[in-house]
Amino acid sequence: MNRTETLPDLLRRREGEVEIISLNRPGRKNAMSMAMVNSLIDVLSAIEDDLDVRAVVLAGEGTGFCAGSDLGGLANMDAFGRRTFEAASGRVARMISQSSKPVLAAVHGFAIGGGLTLATACDIVLSDLPAKWSLPEVPVGLFPAWGLGSVVRRAGVTSARRLSWGIDTLDGRGAQASGLADEVVEGNVLAIACERARALAALPYAQAQAVKHYFAAYCADEAADIVANRLFIEMTGSPEAGATFRRFGPKP
């Protein structure tokens, strides 16, 4: 069964046993909005119970994968709204890691901030060589609020700390060397990710699920995300964060 569905800030496409979820705010570099996060939660919930879906590919429309949280949207939220948004974003990452389906990220162009942590939550990450990987929150007065557990698991504490300080910006090869990406590919990253997903979808279903269930035990990040959320809210009250929100928020 092949079909396409348009949701708020998201595209959903089925190709056989592979579900392709595309972040769809290309004019905003696929920056994550509340509508996008809610759509991701809805789609991930729906496909979890869909026996016809054997593998999932997460991609981005336009020039890149995802530029992280929409700072303009955050600038218009109060502290409660920001806390709610960040908690929901963390829930998306945990849903990916706890899903019974293998989830692949197809990263092209950039995976920045929350885009990086969203990608690293996936089971297999493919990147093109020019892709820019970074966590730029601290230099603009913020804090990476969710998903750092997957960065630590993939890259290790030392590299994750450097990334979190905003010291390192990696290309696809650097992301692979650090463990953030599994594979650097040439050509159409999405097409290659779908090829890999079809191979996973062809595995015996119960056995493929068993692998996901086993490794889910290493991805219990809820407590860490709660701490990160608190730190994020504390940092949003800083003068540096205020300057960032004024820069990205509504103009007088």
N, C-alpha and C positions, 0 to 999 in steps of 0.2 A: 504494500500500500504506500503510495506516494501522495503527499499533500503538503500545503503550505498554509500557515495561519499567522496573521499579524496581531500582535498584542501590544499594549502600551510599552514603547521603547524596546521592543523585542520582536524578532521573527522566529517562528518555529516551523521547521520543515522535516518531513519524514521521507527517508529514502530506504525502502525495504525495512530492515530491522534496526536501522540507525536513525536516531533522532538528532537533528542539527539545530542547535539553539544559537542564534546570532544576536549579539547586542546591537541595537539599532538606533543609535543617536550619532550618526556619522558627523553631523554638523557640530557636535560638541565632543568629538573624539571619543564617543561612546562613554563619556563620563556617567557614572552611576547615579541615577535619580531614584527617588522613592518609588516612582511608578515602575522603573526597570527592576528594582529589587523585589517588589511585590509580584511582578510578572514572573521573575525567576523562581520565586517560592511556589507560585501556582503551578508552573510547568514541571518543576522538579517533583512536586507532590503527585501530579497526575501521571507522570511516566513511571514513577516508582511502582505503581500498581498495574502498569500496562505490560502484560506478558509478551506483547508483540515487539516491544523495544528491548533490544539486547545490548546496545551500546549507545553512548551519547557523545556528541562533539560540541564543544563550546567555542564559538568564534566571534569575531567582531566585523561589522560592516564598515566600509570606507577605508581610511588610510591606516588604521591600526586596531589592535585588540581592545584596549580599554585604558583610559587615562586616569582611572581612579574615581573617587567620589567627586561629584559636581560641587566645586567650591562655591559657585554662585547659589546653588540650592542650599548648601549649608549656611551661607551668609544670611539667608532669609529665614532660618529656623531659630527658635529659642533653644535653650539647653535641653529641654525635654525632647524636642523634635530631633535634635542632633543625636541624643542618646538612643532614641528609638530607631533612627535610621541606621546608626552604626551597629546596633544589636541585630537588626534585621539583616544587614550585610553579612555579619558573622554567621548568622543562621544559614545563609545561602552556602557559605564555604563549608560549613559542617554537614549540610544536606548532601553536598557533592561527595565529601569524603566518607559519609556513612551510607550512601546509596548502595543498593545491591547491583547496580549496573556499572560497568567500567565507563569512566568519563575521561575524554581526551580534550586537551586545550590546543587550539590552533592559533598560535600567536604570530601576528605579522605587525610590523611597524613599531609598536610600543606596547609595553605592559608596565604601567606606572602606578605607584601607590596601591590602591585597592585593586587595580588591574593585575598587578604582580601577585598579590596574595590570592586573588580569585583564580589565576592560572595555576599557581602552585598547589592549590587545593585539589586539583585534578590528578587522576591516577597516572596519566601519561601526558607529557607536555612537549609539543613540537614548536619550534621557533624558526623563523627565517633569520638569516645572518645579520641583516641590518637592524633588527628589532632592538629598541632601547628598553632596558630593564632597570628600574630604579624605584627607591622609596624616598620621595622628596619632602615628606611631611615635616620632619624636624627643622630643616632650614627655613621653612615658612611659618614656624611657631606652632606646629601641630604635633601629632603623635600617630604612628600607624595603629589604628584603633582595633583592627581585627585581622585574623588570619596569619599572624606571625608564627603560630605553631607549625604551619606547613613549611614556612621559610626555614625555620630552625631544623626541621626534620630533613629537608632536602639539602640545605647548604651548610648545616652545622652552626654552632653558636658563634664562632669567630666571624664567619662571613655574614651571618644574619645580623650581628651587631653592627658591623661596618655598613651594611645596607641600610639598617634602621637609622643610623646617624646621617645618612645621605652622602657618605664618603664615596661610594662606588656607583658608577653607572656602567652597566654591562651591555655588550652587544650579544647577539645570539650565541656566538662561540663562548663568550665569557659566562653567559647564563648556563650553558651546557657544562663548562668546566667546573662551575660552582655547584652544580647539581640542581639548579632551578629548572632547567630544561633537560629533557631526556635525549632530545634529538634535534640537530640543526639540519634543515632541509632547504634545498634549492627548488625554485619553481613555486607552484601554488600550494601553500601550506595547508589550506582547507581541504583541497583535493587529496593530498597525501594523508592528512589526518583521517579523512573518511575511509580511505583505503585501509588504514590500520584498524579503524573501528569495525569495518566489515570482517576483518580477520578475527577480531575478538568476538564479534557477534556470532561467528560460526563455531565457536567453542561449545562444548556441552554445557547447557545452561546452568544446571545445578552446580557443576564443578567450578564454573566461572564465578558464580555467586559465592561459593565457598571461599574463594580467594579474597573477594571483597570483604566478606564478613570477618575473615581472619585479620586482615590488615586494618580494618576499622578500629580495632582495639588500640592501635597506635595513633589514632587521630581524634582523641577525646579532648577537644580544645575549648569547651564551653567555659571552664573556670578561668583559663588564661584570657579568653575574650572578655570576660566580665572585668578583669583587672585592667585590660587594655582600654576598655570602654571608659572606665573611671578616669584613667590617666588622660585619655583623649578629651573628656569633658573639662578636666582641670586645665589642660593646655589651651582650650578654646577661650579661656578667660584671660589669657596673657596679652600684653600689649602687641607682641609680634603677631599673634593670631588675629587680633583686632585689625591690624594693618592689612593682613592678607584678606580678610573678609571684606574690608572696605574696597580693596582693589578688585575683587571678583564680584562683589554684590551690586545691587542696583545703583546706577549713577544718579546724582541729584539733578 
